Amino acid sequence: MDVIKAVKEVTGVSLMDAKKLVDAAPSTIKEKVSKEDADAAEAKLKAAGATVEIK
């Protein structure tokens, strides 16, 4: 549940859509963001227990 909440916070989608993203893992959460935004999202997701890969 922590990962779903983190995805919701990072993406701004509804809780239901965040759950769908997490259930469909591995999936792209955000695209074409700055290095700073990517690092901030990575930190939040990892703190919630997610595995994160930045490309």
Buried (B, 14 or more C-beta within 10 A) or exposed (E): EEBBBBBBBBBEBEEEBBBBBBEEEEEEBEEEBEEEEBEEBBEBBEEBEBEEEEE
